[in-house]
């Protein structure tokens, strides 16, 4: 089904099991709702899956969106579906949105699961600053800089690159201490996109949190260690 928000059509899949427990699954950047769709079998509660634009079956060009636009869109969708209490499971980019909702909608969010979540300010190496400096110099000299940026960035059109830059440069560290709900943090130990130090920072700043690190797993720990991930998520959600 589709929900319209700010002239943008949002695809969502709502599995209504007529249960008081509603679980909302938020995918990472570049993915769509299918990435976490297997999680529907890990809970007896209702499940909501969303395609964040421009991914999946949602509109391809959200105009001038930022991370808070995405969060507000999800809040509006929940209201339209009359979802009043819910558990949030967010992977990577979806974790950013989950963090925001856990603070802004603290009375509605029952629990939080952050999977290889983004959102905290990254550590920057010397090589990073050298690349940034080189980019700025080349751009000033009107040289070709079309190959600068991450794979996610280069895969986007001009409009979506602005959205992407806004998202990745919005750090949510100050939100973490305001999260009061029970929180499970699951990270792959070999994650290079959101390294393990980010998991430890999330765990330190979020008071009622527990941390599970999956060995031999990367940024998609639910793929690399699906059985172990599923067991931990199932045990957590069934208690909520």
PLY file of the C-alpha trace (Angstrom):
ply
format ascii 1.0
element vertex 240
property float x
property float y
property float z
element edge 239
property int vertex1
property int vertex2
end_header
0.00 0.00 0.00
1.07 3.62 -0.34
0.82 6.64 1.92
1.33 10.20 0.63
3.58 12.54 2.60
4.75 15.92 1.30
3.72 14.98 -2.26
5.83 11.84 -1.97
4.20 8.39 -2.16
5.56 6.01 0.48
5.21 2.26 0.07
4.51 0.28 3.22
3.54 -3.27 4.13
1.44 -3.68 7.26
0.90 -7.20 8.58
-1.96 -6.73 11.02
-2.26 -9.70 13.36
-4.80 -7.90 15.55
-2.22 -7.75 18.29
-1.46 -5.00 20.77
2.21 -5.48 19.96
3.32 -3.69 16.78
6.87 -4.03 15.50
8.22 -1.49 13.01
11.21 -2.49 10.89
13.37 0.23 9.32
15.84 -0.69 6.58
19.24 0.78 5.82
20.28 3.21 3.10
20.24 1.65 -0.37
17.98 -1.22 0.73
14.22 -1.59 0.99
11.68 -3.29 3.27
12.56 -6.74 1.90
15.92 -6.67 3.70
14.20 -7.18 7.06
11.02 -8.88 5.88
12.14 -12.23 7.33
11.71 -10.68 10.79
7.94 -11.03 10.46
8.38 -14.68 11.39
10.20 -13.82 14.62
7.24 -12.21 16.36
3.57 -12.88 16.96
2.77 -9.18 16.86
1.75 -6.97 13.96
4.56 -5.79 11.69
5.07 -2.61 9.69
7.68 -2.38 6.94
8.41 0.82 5.02
10.36 1.69 1.87
12.17 4.95 2.56
12.30 7.07 -0.59
14.03 6.87 -3.01
14.27 3.12 -2.41
12.03 0.16 -3.12
8.53 0.99 -4.32
8.42 4.51 -2.86
8.87 7.65 -4.95
12.37 8.16 -6.27
12.84 11.88 -5.64
11.98 13.26 -2.21
12.72 16.98 -2.42
14.88 18.65 0.25
14.38 15.91 2.82
16.60 15.47 5.86
16.72 12.84 8.60
13.96 14.61 10.54
11.71 14.62 7.46
12.04 10.85 7.30
11.27 10.60 11.02
8.22 12.86 10.74
6.98 10.85 7.77
7.06 7.68 9.85
5.27 9.39 12.74
2.54 10.56 10.35
2.22 7.07 8.86
1.81 5.51 12.32
-0.94 7.99 13.14
-2.74 7.23 9.88
-2.64 3.50 10.73
-3.72 4.19 14.33
-0.56 2.59 15.70
-0.23 3.92 19.23
2.44 1.69 20.80
5.28 -0.01 19.00
8.73 -1.57 19.08
11.33 -0.18 16.69
13.98 -2.20 14.85
16.33 -0.08 12.76
19.30 -1.12 10.64
22.01 1.44 9.80
20.13 4.45 8.33
16.95 3.05 9.82
18.68 3.19 13.19
19.04 6.95 12.82
15.31 7.30 12.43
14.64 4.88 15.29
16.85 6.95 17.62
14.92 10.11 16.81
11.54 8.44 17.35
12.68 6.89 20.64
13.17 10.46 21.91
10.41 12.41 20.17
7.79 9.67 20.64
8.95 8.24 23.96
5.38 7.55 25.11
4.69 5.46 22.00
7.98 3.59 21.67
7.99 0.51 23.91
11.45 -0.76 23.00
14.28 -0.16 20.56
16.61 -2.44 18.58
19.60 -0.84 16.85
21.26 -3.08 14.26
24.65 -1.87 12.97
23.11 1.54 13.53
24.39 4.83 12.18
23.79 8.14 13.95
26.81 8.79 16.14
29.61 11.10 15.05
32.35 9.09 13.33
36.04 9.26 14.11
37.98 10.81 11.28
41.47 9.73 10.20
44.15 11.93 8.69
43.52 10.35 5.28
39.89 11.50 5.46
40.89 15.13 5.96
43.44 14.86 3.15
40.72 13.59 0.79
38.36 16.39 1.84
41.08 19.01 1.37
41.99 17.63 -2.04
38.33 17.65 -3.07
37.90 21.30 -2.05
41.04 22.39 -3.87
40.06 20.56 -7.06
36.54 21.94 -6.92
37.86 25.48 -6.47
40.12 25.00 -9.47
37.13 23.65 -11.42
38.75 20.26 -11.90
36.83 17.00 -12.23
35.57 15.80 -8.81
32.87 13.46 -10.10
34.59 10.39 -8.66
34.79 11.75 -5.10
32.46 10.33 -2.48
31.27 7.00 -1.10
29.62 4.32 -3.23
26.24 5.29 -1.72
26.82 8.93 -2.64
27.99 8.24 -6.20
24.95 6.04 -6.88
22.57 8.97 -6.35
21.36 11.77 -8.59
22.12 15.43 -7.82
18.99 16.02 -5.73
19.41 12.87 -3.64
23.08 13.66 -3.02
21.95 16.75 -1.12
19.60 14.59 0.96
22.35 12.04 1.58
24.83 14.72 2.68
22.29 16.16 5.09
21.57 12.72 6.56
25.17 11.57 7.11
26.23 14.92 8.52
23.46 15.03 11.13
24.88 13.40 14.26
22.52 12.22 16.98
24.90 11.77 19.92
23.00 14.31 22.01
19.78 12.30 21.60
21.14 9.11 23.15
20.97 10.03 26.82
17.26 10.88 26.38
16.36 7.33 25.30
14.61 5.66 28.24
13.08 2.53 26.71
14.70 -0.91 26.82
17.22 -1.05 24.01
19.03 -3.92 22.33
22.13 -3.09 20.27
23.32 -5.74 17.80
26.48 -5.16 15.77
28.76 -7.23 13.57
32.29 -7.23 14.98
33.79 -6.77 11.51
31.47 -3.90 10.54
33.47 -1.33 8.54
30.58 1.01 7.75
29.48 1.60 11.33
32.48 0.27 13.30
32.23 -1.44 16.66
33.28 1.69 18.55
29.93 3.16 17.52
28.13 0.22 19.16
30.08 0.77 22.37
29.25 4.48 22.34
25.55 3.72 21.84
25.68 1.25 24.71
27.43 3.72 27.00
25.07 6.61 26.26
21.76 4.71 26.26
20.98 3.89 29.86
18.72 0.82 29.57
20.67 -0.91 26.83
22.38 -4.22 26.24
24.98 -4.93 23.56
25.42 -8.10 21.52
28.42 -8.35 19.19
28.22 -11.03 16.51
31.57 -12.57 15.58
32.55 -12.89 11.91
29.76 -10.50 10.88
29.90 -7.19 9.05
27.49 -4.32 8.45
24.70 -6.75 7.53
25.06 -8.90 10.62
21.54 -10.26 10.14
22.73 -11.80 6.88
26.18 -12.95 8.01
24.90 -14.51 11.24
21.19 -14.83 10.51
20.44 -17.65 12.94
22.17 -16.00 15.90
20.71 -12.60 15.03
17.20 -14.03 14.70
17.38 -15.83 18.04
18.45 -12.69 19.89
15.86 -10.49 18.21
13.07 -13.02 18.77
13.88 -13.37 22.47
13.92 -9.60 22.89
10.67 -8.88 21.03
8.67 -11.70 22.62
9.19 -10.08 26.02
7.69 -6.79 24.83
0 1
1 2
2 3
3 4
4 5
5 6
6 7
7 8
8 9
9 10
10 11
11 12
12 13
13 14
14 15
15 16
16 17
17 18
18 19
19 20
20 21
21 22
22 23
23 24
24 25
25 26
26 27
27 28
28 29
29 30
30 31
31 32
32 33
33 34
34 35
35 36
36 37
37 38
38 39
39 40
40 41
41 42
42 43
43 44
44 45
45 46
46 47
47 48
48 49
49 50
50 51
51 52
52 53
53 54
54 55
55 56
56 57
57 58
58 59
59 60
60 61
61 62
62 63
63 64
64 65
65 66
66 67
67 68
68 69
69 70
70 71
71 72
72 73
73 74
74 75
75 76
76 77
77 78
78 79
79 80
80 81
81 82
82 83
83 84
84 85
85 86
86 87
87 88
88 89
89 90
90 91
91 92
92 93
93 94
94 95
95 96
96 97
97 98
98 99
99 100
100 101
101 102
102 103
103 104
104 105
105 106
106 107
107 108
108 109
109 110
110 111
111 112
112 113
113 114
114 115
115 116
116 117
117 118
118 119
119 120
120 121
121 122
122 123
123 124
124 125
125 126
126 127
127 128
128 129
129 130
130 131
131 132
132 133
133 134
134 135
135 136
136 137
137 138
138 139
139 140
140 141
141 142
142 143
143 144
144 145
145 146
146 147
147 148
148 149
149 150
150 151
151 152
152 153
153 154
154 155
155 156
156 157
157 158
158 159
159 160
160 161
161 162
162 163
163 164
164 165
165 166
166 167
167 168
168 169
169 170
170 171
171 172
172 173
173 174
174 175
175 176
176 177
177 178
178 179
179 180
180 181
181 182
182 183
183 184
184 185
185 186
186 187
187 188
188 189
189 190
190 191
191 192
192 193
193 194
194 195
195 196
196 197
197 198
198 199
199 200
200 201
201 202
202 203
203 204
204 205
205 206
206 207
207 208
208 209
209 210
210 211
211 212
212 213
213 214
214 215
215 216
216 217
217 218
218 219
219 220
220 221
221 222
222 223
223 224
224 225
225 226
226 227
227 228
228 229
229 230
230 231
231 232
232 233
233 234
234 235
235 236
236 237
237 238
238 239
